[in-house]
C-alpha cells in the first residue's frame, strides 16, 4: 500500500510583523493543521510563496515544521528554486532533517526541452538520494505540462514515487496512474475537484485552501472513501463556494487565507508583495467566509 495518502494542506508561509520568516508562528500553524487530523503537509510550494523566498527562508521554515510535527504527519518539501544548484541544496537539506519526500515544479520562465527538464528533476532527486521524489505538474502556472514522454523518462528514476497533479483535467490523474503502475501515488491538486480526483484514483489531495478549513477536507476525504457520494458531492460544492469567495477578492487568495486564520486567532503575517494585499471590503468577506465554514462544521 502506498504510504502517501489522505489530506495534505499546502502550507502557508508564516511571517513575523516585520515580514521575516517566523519559526514560532510556523510551528504553531503546523501544530494547528496536525491537530485537525490531516495526514501530511506540503511545505514550500505555491501556497508557501516559494518563488518569493530565499533558500535560507525556506530552510528555516522547513526546520520549524519538522521540529513541530515531524514524525507525527508526513512532510513533503517542495524544493524547486530558480536554478538547479539552489534546488539541489534545498533537497539535500530536506533529506538531512527527515522530510519524507521532496517535490519540484519544472523550471519556469524559459521554455526548455524535455531532456533539460528531466535533467533538472533528476539533479534534485540525486541531491536527496534516500528521499522519495514527487513531480509537481501545474502547467497553468509553470508553463510546462507533464507529457507522457516526460513522465516516461522520469519513471526511469526509482525515487520518483508520484505526482502532485494540479492540471485542470482529471484525465491527467488517470494517465499518470496508468504510467506509474502499482503503488504509484498521484495527488489531486485542484481543490474544487477533490471528489473527482479521488474517483479517478488519486491517493489523496494537496490543496491551497485546505489550510483554512483542514477538518472539512478531512471529512470530505472520509466521505469519498466510504462511498457516501451524495454527501461528498454536497460538501464539495459548499467548499467550492468558499473557494470562489477566497479567489474572487481584490487581494490575493493567500492574503485572504491568512486573514481568515487571523480572525480565528492564528497570526501568520501577510502575504509577500507582489501578492496583492486585502482591501477593507475583503476583510468583511473574510468574516463572512469564516461564518460559512462554521455553519458547515455544524452540519457535519
Backbone bond lengths (Angstrom), bond angles and torsions (degrees), N, CA, C in turn:
res aa  C-N    CA-C-N  psi(-1)  N-CA   C-N-CA  omega(-1)  CA-C   N-CA-C  phi
1 X - - - 1.469 - - 1.533 109.75 -
2 X 1.319 115.96 138.08 1.459 119.95 179.94 1.524 110.09 -66.38
3 X 1.330 116.23 131.68 1.466 119.70 -177.92 1.518 112.55 -76.17
4 X 1.321 117.70 -12.88 1.469 121.13 178.95 1.525 108.76 -100.15
5 X 1.306 116.16 112.28 1.459 120.39 178.12 1.523 108.47 -160.12
6 X 1.320 115.22 160.09 1.454 119.86 175.15 1.509 114.05 98.30
7 X 1.326 115.20 -153.56 1.463 122.79 -172.26 1.524 111.09 -103.04
8 X 1.335 114.75 123.81 1.463 123.08 -179.69 1.537 108.84 -124.68
9 X 1.312 118.88 97.60 1.471 118.56 174.25 1.528 111.41 -60.86
10 X 1.317 115.26 139.31 1.456 120.79 171.39 1.530 106.98 -77.95
11 X 1.302 116.08 114.20 1.464 123.66 -167.71 1.529 111.60 -69.06
12 X 1.335 116.66 132.90 1.462 121.37 177.67 1.522 110.73 -83.72
13 X 1.317 116.69 141.02 1.464 121.30 174.51 1.524 109.26 -64.89
14 X 1.320 116.04 136.80 1.470 121.92 -176.91 1.528 109.14 -115.95
15 X 1.331 115.95 119.55 1.456 121.75 -176.52 1.524 111.19 -114.69
16 X 1.337 115.05 157.10 1.460 119.07 172.31 1.531 109.27 -84.33
17 X 1.297 116.66 -174.85 1.467 120.13 -174.49 1.523 112.85 -68.34
18 X 1.340 117.01 -15.79 1.465 121.10 178.42 1.526 112.07 -98.66
19 X 1.345 117.40 2.59 1.452 120.88 177.35 1.509 115.52 89.83
20 X 1.339 117.58 6.69 1.470 120.96 176.80 1.529 109.49 -91.10
21 X 1.334 116.14 156.93 1.455 120.29 176.64 1.525 109.70 -56.87
22 X 1.326 116.42 132.08 1.465 121.94 179.44 1.526 109.28 -109.43
23 X 1.330 118.30 105.03 1.469 119.38 176.98 1.529 112.46 -59.45
24 X 1.324 117.41 -36.55 1.465 119.74 -178.68 1.518 111.32 -66.49
25 X 1.321 117.41 -45.87 1.459 120.18 178.75 1.520 110.62 -67.70
26 X 1.328 117.23 -35.75 1.463 121.37 177.40 1.524 110.29 -60.69
27 X 1.323 116.53 -47.49 1.457 120.79 -179.60 1.524 111.06 -63.67
28 X 1.336 116.29 -41.40 1.456 119.49 179.47 1.513 112.56 -63.58
29 X 1.322 116.27 -40.38 1.463 119.93 179.09 1.530 110.45 -68.14
30 X 1.339 117.55 -39.77 1.464 120.73 178.00 1.525 110.51 -60.77
31 X 1.319 117.23 -42.24 1.471 120.05 178.98 1.530 110.97 -66.90
32 X 1.325 117.18 -37.84 1.464 121.33 176.97 1.528 110.92 -57.58
33 X 1.316 116.74 -45.26 1.466 120.78 -179.08 1.521 111.18 -69.27
34 X 1.326 116.89 -42.99 1.463 119.80 178.94 1.521 110.88 -62.06
35 X 1.329 116.48 -39.69 1.464 120.44 179.83 1.531 111.96 -65.02
36 X 1.336 116.73 -22.71 1.466 120.81 179.58 1.521 112.50 -78.57
37 X 1.323 117.03 -5.63 1.459 120.29 175.91 1.510 115.87 93.79
38 X 1.340 117.50 16.88 1.459 118.96 179.33 1.524 109.91 -71.17
39 X 1.314 115.53 161.59 1.462 120.99 -177.89 1.523 112.85 -90.67
40 X 1.317 116.22 -24.86 1.455 119.35 -178.76 1.512 111.13 -167.41
41 X 1.318 115.63 177.41 1.461 122.63 178.17 1.522 108.90 -128.70
42 X 1.319 114.99 143.24 1.469 122.09 175.80 1.523 105.94 -111.52
43 X 1.315 116.33 105.25 1.466 122.13 -167.79 1.528 110.69 -105.93
44 X 1.333 115.89 131.93 1.453 120.16 173.00 1.509 115.30 88.22
45 X 1.321 117.74 18.91 1.450 120.59 179.16 1.508 113.29 -93.79
46 X 1.332 116.24 -154.93 1.466 120.69 -177.83 1.522 111.49 -57.97
47 X 1.333 116.97 -44.58 1.461 120.61 -179.59 1.518 112.06 -70.23
48 X 1.317 116.16 -15.70 1.460 121.31 174.10 1.514 113.37 -91.99
49 X 1.346 116.97 12.40 1.475 122.14 175.54 1.529 111.40 57.47
50 X 1.332 116.09 38.85 1.461 120.44 -168.98 1.523 113.95 -57.24
51 X 1.316 117.41 -39.63 1.467 118.41 -174.29 1.529 112.25 -74.79
52 X 1.328 117.64 -8.13 1.464 121.46 178.85 1.526 112.40 -103.00
53 X 1.338 116.76 10.59 1.463 119.33 -175.62 1.521 111.21 -128.05
54 X 1.320 115.23 151.16 1.456 121.91 -178.96 1.523 110.88 -81.81
55 X 1.322 115.68 166.84 1.466 120.18 175.74 1.528 110.92 -60.49
56 X 1.350 120.69 -45.55 1.475 119.18 176.66 1.524 113.00 -59.39
57 X 1.332 117.98 -38.49 1.468 120.78 175.30 1.518 110.98 -57.52
58 X 1.301 115.55 -47.26 1.460 120.20 -174.55 1.527 111.58 -71.75
59 X 1.311 117.23 -32.95 1.460 119.89 173.83 1.526 110.83 -65.26
60 X 1.331 116.43 -43.80 1.465 120.18 -179.38 1.521 110.94 -61.99
61 X 1.323 116.25 -40.92 1.459 120.13 178.53 1.520 111.01 -64.24
62 X 1.318 117.07 -49.28 1.456 120.65 -177.06 1.524 110.82 -62.59
63 X 1.329 116.94 -39.28 1.460 120.17 178.61 1.522 111.03 -61.89
64 X 1.329 116.64 -41.64 1.465 120.24 -179.97 1.518 111.49 -66.18
65 X 1.330 116.84 -39.35 1.462 120.47 177.95 1.523 110.57 -64.46
66 X 1.319 116.99 -47.20 1.456 120.75 -177.50 1.523 111.22 -63.57
67 X 1.313 117.12 -39.72 1.461 119.86 178.83 1.531 111.34 -65.96
68 X 1.339 115.72 -34.63 1.461 119.68 -176.46 1.525 112.76 -78.66
69 X 1.339 117.59 -42.82 1.473 119.37 -171.74 1.520 113.69 -135.83
70 X 1.326 118.78 4.44 1.451 119.96 178.97 1.518 111.10 -58.24
71 X 1.336 116.48 130.98 1.452 120.96 -175.83 1.515 113.20 90.99
72 X 1.313 116.61 -23.31 1.469 120.36 177.09 1.520 110.83 -86.40
73 X 1.329 116.41 -40.94 1.461 122.75 172.98 1.521 107.30 -132.13
74 X 1.303 116.90 160.22 1.462 120.05 176.82 1.527 109.86 -74.66
75 X 1.322 115.79 149.54 1.458 120.98 -179.98 1.527 108.96 -128.12
76 X 1.326 115.28 120.50 1.459 122.23 171.88 1.523 106.99 -104.57
77 X 1.316 116.97 121.90 1.462 122.20 -178.04 1.522 109.98 -100.04
78 X 1.331 116.05 116.35 1.457 118.88 173.15 1.519 108.16 -80.30
79 X 1.328 116.65 124.90 1.463 120.72 -168.51 1.528 114.09 -120.82
80 X 1.325 118.00 1.59 1.469 119.30 -177.59 1.523 111.04 -63.77
81 X 1.321 115.22 133.54 1.464 123.56 176.36 1.528 108.22 -125.24
82 X 1.300 116.24 -170.60 1.456 120.10 -177.39 1.509 114.50 -77.50
83 X 1.336 118.04 -5.74 1.457 120.54 178.39 1.522 108.77 -151.04
84 X 1.318 116.40 163.85 1.461 121.42 -174.23 1.518 112.10 -66.46
85 X 1.329 118.25 -42.10 1.468 120.75 -175.83 1.521 112.02 -61.17
86 X 1.332 116.79 -46.35 1.467 119.73 179.56 1.526 111.11 -65.72
87 X 1.323 116.72 -38.86 1.461 120.46 178.87 1.525 110.80 -63.40
88 X 1.318 116.72 -43.64 1.457 120.98 179.10 1.526 111.00 -65.36
89 X 1.323 117.03 -39.14 1.467 120.46 178.06 1.523 111.15 -61.43
90 X 1.317 116.01 -42.97 1.457 120.16 -179.47 1.532 110.66 -69.14
91 X 1.327 117.76 -36.61 1.463 120.98 176.58 1.522 110.96 -63.69
92 X 1.315 116.67 -44.88 1.462 120.66 178.67 1.526 110.74 -60.58
93 X 1.321 115.97 -40.98 1.463 119.81 178.79 1.521 110.73 -65.27
94 X 1.327 117.40 -42.60 1.459 120.95 179.30 1.528 110.54 -58.52
95 X 1.319 116.88 -42.70 1.460 119.54 177.12 1.517 111.06 -63.48
96 X 1.323 117.23 -41.13 1.466 120.88 -174.43 1.516 112.66 -64.73
97 X 1.338 117.77 -25.49 1.466 119.27 -179.17 1.526 112.29 -106.52
98 X 1.324 116.89 9.60 1.448 120.05 167.68 1.503 117.74 95.65
99 X 1.340 119.48 17.59 1.465 119.97 175.08 1.527 109.66 -60.63
100 X 1.318 116.41 145.00 1.458 120.66 -178.26 1.518 111.97 -72.05
101 X 1.320 116.64 -33.90 1.459 120.64 -177.07 1.521 108.72 -155.55
102 X 1.318 115.10 160.50 1.459 121.58 169.44 1.515 108.33 -117.38
103 X 1.317 116.14 157.29 1.459 122.24 -179.45 1.516 108.75 -141.86
104 X 1.330 115.67 160.43 1.465 118.91 179.77 1.519 110.85 -157.04
105 X 1.338 114.57 137.98 1.455 120.31 165.84 1.529 108.38 -72.86
106 X 1.318 118.19 166.04 1.466 119.51 172.79 1.521 109.99 -71.29
107 X 1.331 117.88 165.28 1.461 120.19 175.74 1.530 110.38 -58.49
108 X 1.316 116.39 139.89 1.456 120.62 -176.73 1.529 111.42 -105.51
109 X 1.296 115.60 167.70 1.466 128.09 177.57 1.527 111.43 79.84
110 X 1.329 119.82 -75.14 1.455 120.14 179.21 1.534 110.28 -70.81
111 X 1.312 115.91 140.81 1.463 121.75 175.56 1.520 107.99 -83.61
112 X 1.339 116.72 106.21 1.454 121.30 -174.14 1.531 110.92 -103.84
113 X 1.326 116.97 151.29 1.474 119.92 174.99 1.526 109.66 -70.17
114 X 1.317 115.21 160.56 1.458 119.31 -174.81 1.520 112.50 -61.75
115 X 1.325 118.72 -33.87 1.466 119.12 -179.07 1.526 110.69 -65.40
116 X 1.342 117.57 -31.68 1.467 120.34 178.17 1.526 111.17 -73.93
117 X 1.328 116.66 -36.82 1.468 120.28 176.99 1.526 109.98 -64.88
118 X 1.327 116.52 -44.34 1.465 120.42 178.35 1.520 110.88 -62.20
119 X 1.326 116.92 -40.71 1.465 120.34 178.94 1.529 110.57 -62.51
120 X 1.323 116.51 -39.63 1.472 121.48 177.80 1.526 110.71 -61.57
121 X 1.318 117.01 -51.43 1.463 120.40 180.00 1.530 111.55 -62.91
122 X 1.305 117.38 -41.88 1.461 120.09 -178.78 1.521 111.90 -67.76
123 X 1.320 117.75 -32.16 1.465 120.61 175.98 1.527 110.61 -66.68
124 X 1.317 116.14 -39.57 1.466 120.27 176.78 1.517 109.72 -63.79
125 X 1.324 117.08 -47.02 1.452 121.58 179.41 1.525 111.36 -60.97
126 X 1.317 117.10 -40.17 1.464 120.74 -179.61 1.518 112.36 -64.90
127 X 1.332 116.72 -26.58 1.471 120.31 178.51 1.523 112.14 -74.76
128 X 1.336 116.97 -14.53 1.470 122.20 177.48 1.525 108.13 -132.31
129 X 1.335 118.22 67.07 1.464 121.65 -168.25 1.522 114.92 -69.52
130 X 1.336 118.08 -16.77 1.469 120.28 177.46 1.523 112.08 -98.52
131 X 1.322 116.89 11.13 1.460 121.25 -172.42 1.525 110.06 -122.32
132 X 1.328 116.17 140.03 1.464 120.94 178.03 1.535 110.83 -65.09
133 X 1.321 114.95 156.43 1.473 121.05 -178.09 1.524 109.83 -126.81
134 X 1.339 115.77 131.84 1.457 123.11 173.45 1.518 110.13 -113.53
135 X 1.319 116.25 132.27 1.458 122.36 169.51 1.525 108.00 -79.53
136 X 1.320 116.15 137.76 1.467 120.82 177.66 1.526 107.39 -108.94
137 X 1.332 115.73 108.79 1.467 121.71 -178.63 1.519 110.03 -100.07
138 X 1.323 116.55 105.67 1.470 121.56 178.64 1.525 108.09 -140.94
139 X 1.341 116.54 71.11 1.468 120.55 -171.00 1.515 114.15 -62.75
140 X 1.330 118.57 -29.36 1.455 120.27 -177.73 1.527 112.23 -66.90
141 X 1.325 118.58 -20.67 1.455 121.60 176.75 1.528 111.88 -109.93
142 X 1.328 117.50 -41.50 1.463 120.31 -176.89 1.522 112.48 -76.80
143 X 1.339 116.85 -24.45 1.457 119.75 -179.98 1.517 113.86 84.03
144 X 1.331 117.36 4.32 1.463 122.37 179.86 1.515 109.11 -132.96
145 X 1.320 117.43 132.73 1.455 121.93 178.41 1.526 110.54 -97.08
146 X 1.308 114.71 149.02 1.462 120.32 174.10 1.524 107.91 -82.38
147 X 1.297 116.27 91.55 1.459 121.65 -178.20 1.530 110.37 -75.91
148 X 1.334 117.98 161.82 1.474 119.71 175.80 1.526 112.62 -56.26
149 X 1.327 117.24 -38.80 1.467 118.86 -178.93 1.523 111.54 -69.08
150 X 1.335 117.88 -38.71 1.458 120.74 179.20 1.532 110.37 -68.83
151 X 1.321 116.59 -42.66 1.459 119.33 177.06 1.525 110.45 -62.77
152 X 1.327 117.05 -41.83 1.456 119.97 178.20 1.517 112.32 -58.73
153 X 1.318 116.42 -41.24 1.467 119.97 177.19 1.517 110.96 -63.66
154 X 1.332 117.49 -42.90 1.462 120.97 -178.17 1.525 112.35 -68.85
155 X 1.324 117.47 -28.12 1.463 120.04 -179.98 1.530 112.20 -70.41
156 X 1.309 117.16 -8.64 1.465 120.17 171.79 1.524 111.07 -70.81
157 X 1.320 116.19 -18.83 1.464 122.04 178.11 1.532 107.90 -87.57
158 X 1.328 119.12 114.81 1.473 120.48 -175.61 1.516 114.27 -67.43
159 X 1.326 117.85 -13.92 1.468 120.16 179.10 1.522 112.06 -82.47
160 X 1.326 118.28 -9.94 1.468 121.51 177.81 1.523 107.91 -77.98
161 X 1.334 115.40 110.40 1.473 120.49 -175.78 1.516 113.04 -109.03
162 X 1.343 116.81 -7.32 1.454 116.63 -178.68 1.512 113.78 177.31
163 X 1.330 113.15 -174.68 1.461 122.79 -177.87 1.527 108.78 -134.38
164 X 1.313 116.08 137.16 1.462 120.31 163.28 1.514 105.32 -93.42
165 X 1.317 116.24 107.40 1.458 120.39 -173.18 1.519 111.19 -100.95
166 X 1.317 115.59 107.08 1.463 121.35 178.11 1.519 111.96 -110.78
167 X 1.316 117.09 18.28 1.465 119.50 173.90 1.522 108.60 -72.35
168 X 1.334 118.22 155.29 1.468 119.84 -176.02 1.520 115.17 -67.53
169 X 1.316 118.53 -17.61 1.465 121.26 -172.90 1.520 111.82 -99.62
170 X 1.319 116.31 124.30 1.469 120.39 173.74 1.527 111.86 -66.75
171 X 1.310 116.85 -19.88 1.465 119.20 176.46 1.524 110.87 -59.30
172 X 1.329 116.40 -32.64 1.463 119.38 178.89 1.527 110.92 -62.10
173 X 1.334 117.24 -36.22 1.465 120.59 177.59 1.526 109.83 -60.51
174 X 1.321 116.27 -46.93 1.469 120.95 -179.86 1.525 110.10 -61.70
175 X 1.317 116.41 -47.05 1.465 120.47 -178.99 1.526 111.10 -59.80
176 X 1.315 117.09 -42.37 1.466 121.26 -178.87 1.532 111.08 -68.67
177 X 1.332 116.92 -37.99 1.464 119.93 177.78 1.525 111.47 -65.64
178 X 1.328 116.70 -40.82 1.471 119.90 178.21 1.520 110.26 -62.73
179 X 1.322 116.58 -43.73 1.463 120.42 -178.63 1.520 111.35 -66.72
180 X 1.336 116.28 -39.41 1.459 119.97 -175.52 1.513 114.06 -75.47
181 X 1.323 116.93 -29.56 1.456 120.05 178.95 1.518 113.58 79.85
182 X 1.330 115.78 -169.17 1.462 121.98 -175.98 1.532 110.85 -57.92
183 X 1.334 115.27 134.70 1.454 120.44 176.45 1.512 114.89 85.39
184 X 1.325 117.48 -8.50 1.463 120.47 179.95 1.531 108.46 -75.89
185 X 1.314 116.43 137.73 1.463 121.56 -175.71 1.516 110.22 -110.63
186 X 1.318 116.61 126.59 1.456 121.63 171.29 1.527 107.75 -119.68
187 X 1.319 115.92 119.16 1.453 121.32 175.22 1.526 109.47 -87.01
188 X 1.325 116.06 136.48 1.460 120.69 171.06 1.527 108.06 -76.93
189 X 1.324 116.66 123.76 1.455 120.63 -175.34 1.512 114.49 -109.63
190 X 1.326 118.44 6.91 1.462 122.09 177.92 1.528 107.05 -105.92
191 X 1.320 116.80 108.68 1.469 121.10 -172.34 1.525 112.19 -58.02
192 X 1.334 116.19 -37.07 1.463 121.08 -175.56 1.526 113.16 -68.71
193 X 1.326 117.83 -13.49 1.459 119.45 -177.92 1.531 111.68 -132.18
194 X 1.331 116.02 39.10 1.460 118.62 177.21 1.515 111.23 -59.76
195 X 1.334 117.25 -44.31 1.471 119.82 179.20 1.522 111.01 -57.07
196 X 1.311 116.76 -45.49 1.456 120.68 -179.16 1.521 110.83 -65.52
197 X 1.323 116.59 -40.13 1.452 119.85 178.63 1.518 112.27 -62.96
198 X 1.328 116.39 -41.99 1.460 120.16 178.05 1.528 110.64 -65.55
199 X 1.331 116.34 -39.95 1.465 119.85 177.70 1.519 111.28 -63.02
200 X 1.341 116.44 -30.44 1.463 120.82 178.79 1.526 112.13 -77.74
201 X 1.333 116.34 -9.98 1.463 119.70 177.12 1.509 115.30 115.65
202 X 1.324 118.17 4.58 1.457 120.69 179.80 1.529 110.49 -58.65
203 X 1.328 116.04 146.39 1.466 121.15 -179.53 1.523 111.76 -79.63
204 X 1.313 116.94 -14.00 1.458 121.53 -179.52 1.509 109.41 170.34
205 X 1.317 115.55 -163.02 1.451 120.01 -178.73 1.515 111.71 -133.40
206 X 1.313 115.10 143.81 1.464 122.84 170.31 1.521 105.76 -121.45
207 X 1.335 117.21 120.11 1.453 117.92 -172.13 1.507 115.33 -140.69
208 X 1.321 115.00 147.24 1.453 122.28 -178.40 1.512 114.75 -77.81
209 X 1.343 118.19 -18.36 1.459 119.28 176.64 1.519 112.06 -103.13
210 X 1.326 117.69 -3.22 1.461 120.39 177.96 1.534 110.65 -59.06
211 X 1.321 116.14 -30.46 1.458 120.79 -171.37 1.511 115.39 -67.87
212 X 1.344 118.07 -17.14 1.466 119.40 178.24 1.526 111.56 -98.49
213 X 1.311 117.43 -13.80 1.475 121.25 -179.08 1.521 109.57 -148.36
214 X 1.332 117.47 55.06 1.466 120.39 -173.50 1.512 113.79 -60.84
215 X 1.322 116.97 -36.69 1.462 120.25 -178.86 1.526 112.11 -63.40
216 X 1.341 116.53 -33.58 1.463 119.74 179.73 1.526 111.43 -71.20
217 X 1.321 116.79 -35.51 1.460 118.76 175.91 1.525 111.55 -72.58
218 X 1.323 117.25 -33.35 1.465 119.93 173.17 1.527 109.47 -60.39
219 X 1.328 116.21 -43.11 1.465 120.65 178.32 1.524 111.42 -64.40
220 X 1.327 116.94 -42.27 1.460 120.23 178.93 1.520 110.65 -60.94
221 X 1.312 117.13 -43.44 1.463 121.41 178.33 1.524 110.24 -60.13
222 X 1.339 116.64 -43.60 1.465 120.40 179.75 1.527 111.25 -62.01
223 X 1.322 116.57 -44.60 1.467 119.93 179.95 1.522 111.44 -60.63
224 X 1.326 115.82 -42.57 1.468 119.41 179.18 1.521 111.00 -63.78
225 X 1.314 116.82 -43.85 1.457 120.64 -178.48 1.523 112.28 -67.81
226 X 1.318 116.98 -27.70 1.461 121.21 179.23 1.529 112.35 -86.31
227 X 1.332 117.08 -0.66 1.455 120.84 179.27 1.513 114.02 74.11
228 X 1.310 117.67 19.40 1.467 121.66 -179.89 1.533 107.55 -89.98
229 X 1.311 114.72 71.49 1.459 121.55 -165.06 1.525 113.91 -67.53
230 X 1.308 118.08 -39.66 1.460 119.37 -179.56 1.516 111.14 -66.29
231 X 1.321 116.97 -42.58 1.458 120.14 177.54 1.525 110.72 -64.65
232 X 1.330 116.05 -41.42 1.460 120.26 179.38 1.522 111.29 -62.76
233 X 1.334 116.15 -44.32 1.466 119.62 -179.16 1.516 111.06 -64.55
234 X 1.335 117.44 -38.02 1.459 120.60 179.46 1.525 110.39 -65.97
235 X 1.324 116.84 -42.83 1.472 119.84 178.77 1.520 110.54 -67.31
236 X 1.337 117.34 -40.12 1.469 120.07 177.63 1.526 111.24 -58.02
237 X 1.321 117.34 -43.32 1.469 120.01 179.94 1.530 111.01 -62.64
238 X 1.309 116.90 -40.83 1.462 119.52 -179.39 1.524 111.47 -68.85
239 X 1.309 116.79 -39.20 1.463 119.78 176.58 1.526 110.46 -65.60
240 X 1.316 116.74 -37.99 1.460 120.30 178.94 1.523 110.82 -65.32
241 X 1.318 117.69 -36.01 1.458 119.64 175.03 1.521 111.85 -60.82
242 X 1.321 117.00 -38.32 1.465 120.72 176.45 1.523 110.23 -67.10
243 X 1.319 116.43 -40.51 1.472 119.95 177.34 1.525 110.39 -58.94
244 X 1.327 117.03 -44.01 1.466 119.69 179.90 1.528 110.70 -61.24
245 X 1.315 116.54 -36.16 1.452 119.74 176.51 1.525 111.99 -66.01
246 X 1.329 116.68 -38.62 1.463 120.87 -179.76 1.517 112.24 -69.94
247 X 1.330 116.60 -36.64 1.465 120.36 -176.17 1.522 112.61 -89.60
248 X 1.335 117.99 -10.57 1.458 120.57 -176.75 1.514 114.16 -96.08
249 X 1.330 117.17 7.65 1.461 120.89 -178.24 1.530 111.11 -82.24
250 X 1.339 115.20 171.41 1.463 120.89 174.86 1.524 109.99 -66.41
251 X 1.323 116.80 -43.60 1.459 121.84 179.19 1.516 111.72 -79.37
252 X 1.320 115.91 165.29 1.455 121.54 -179.99 1.524 110.51 -67.03
253 X 1.324 115.80 153.06 1.460 120.68 -179.30 1.517 112.01 -55.66
254 X 1.340 118.15 -37.84 1.463 119.98 -179.52 1.522 111.56 -68.58
255 X 1.328 117.23 -32.95 1.462 120.24 173.49 1.524 110.02 -63.88
256 X 1.325 116.27 -41.07 1.454 121.09 179.24 1.528 110.59 -65.36
257 X 1.325 117.35 -44.52 1.457 120.99 -179.62 1.522 111.07 -59.27
258 X 1.312 116.99 -43.14 1.461 120.06 -178.56 1.523 111.52 -69.14
259 X 1.318 117.12 -33.47 1.458 119.86 175.98 1.521 110.50 -67.89
260 X 1.311 117.54 -40.79 1.460 120.55 178.76 1.529 110.78 -62.05
261 X 1.330 116.68 -39.15 1.457 119.70 177.03 1.527 111.57 -71.69
262 X 1.327 117.36 -36.03 1.470 120.46 178.40 1.525 110.46 -60.76
263 X 1.330 116.00 -39.75 1.454 120.07 179.66 1.528 111.48 -65.27
264 X 1.299 116.99 -18.04 1.467 121.29 176.78 1.522 111.88 -98.02
265 X 1.319 116.26 8.20 1.459 120.19 176.14 1.510 115.33 91.79
266 X 1.340 117.78 11.09 1.458 121.81 -179.72 1.526 108.39 -112.79
267 X 1.309 117.12 103.16 1.469 122.06 -175.02 1.524 109.52 -90.54
268 X 1.340 115.99 119.95 1.466 121.84 178.77 1.520 112.32 -115.13
269 X 1.328 117.84 2.48 1.455 119.87 -173.09 1.514 110.51 82.66
270 X 1.309 116.40 -167.14 1.461 121.69 -179.81 1.523 110.16 -109.10
271 X 1.317 115.74 163.45 1.462 119.60 175.51 1.521 109.70 -71.62
272 X 1.316 116.71 146.57 1.464 121.07 -177.64 1.525 111.43 -75.30
273 X 1.307 114.68 141.68 1.452 120.41 171.26 1.526 109.06 -63.10
274 X 1.324 117.88 143.45 1.461 128.10 16.37 1.526 115.79 -89.04
275 X 1.332 118.89 10.94 1.464 119.62 175.38 1.525 108.50 -62.41
276 X 1.321 116.11 128.95 1.465 120.77 -170.19 1.528 111.33 -67.92
277 X 1.348 116.73 134.68 1.466 120.46 175.14 1.525 110.47 -75.57
278 X 1.318 115.36 171.74 1.457 120.94 -177.41 1.522 112.16 -82.37
279 X 1.319 115.19 151.58 1.461 121.88 169.82 1.528 108.72 -90.07
280 X 1.315 116.41 170.87 1.466 120.22 176.68 1.525 110.66 -60.68
281 X 1.317 116.80 -38.48 1.458 120.26 178.62 1.524 111.27 -65.26
282 X 1.345 116.47 -36.78 1.459 120.30 178.62 1.531 110.86 -59.42
283 X 1.315 116.40 -37.03 1.469 119.86 -177.69 1.528 110.56 -66.59
284 X 1.304 116.28 -32.30 1.460 119.75 174.53 1.518 110.69 -69.89
285 X 1.328 115.47 -39.22 1.469 119.93 177.08 1.526 109.86 -61.30
286 X 1.334 116.77 -40.65 1.463 120.39 179.63 1.525 111.06 -59.16
287 X 1.311 117.05 -40.83 1.466 120.63 178.38 1.527 110.67 -64.08
288 X 1.322 116.36 -43.00 1.464 119.68 -179.58 1.528 111.39 -65.85
289 X 1.321 116.28 -37.63 1.469 119.33 178.74 1.526 110.55 -66.90
290 X 1.316 117.10 -38.60 1.464 119.25 176.06 1.523 111.56 -62.94
291 X 1.316 115.95 -36.63 1.468 119.46 177.18 1.530 110.61 -63.11
292 X 1.341 116.62 -39.95 1.464 119.64 177.17 1.525 111.38 -64.08
293 X 1.318 116.08 -39.44 1.465 119.92 177.71 1.523 110.36 -62.50
294 X 1.328 116.28 -43.26 1.467 119.77 178.99 1.527 111.09 -62.14
295 X 1.325 116.74 -39.39 1.464 119.62 177.64 1.524 111.53 -63.22
296 X 1.325 115.93 -41.51 1.459 119.06 177.85 1.524 111.42 -62.62
297 X 1.315 116.02 -41.03 1.462 119.12 178.56 1.520 111.62 -61.72
298 X 1.313 116.54 -31.56 1.446 120.24 177.96 1.517 113.52 -75.08
299 X 1.337 115.99 -18.64 1.460 120.42 -177.25 1.520 113.33 -89.94
300 X 1.328 117.06 -22.98 1.473 118.82 -173.74 1.533 111.57 -103.02
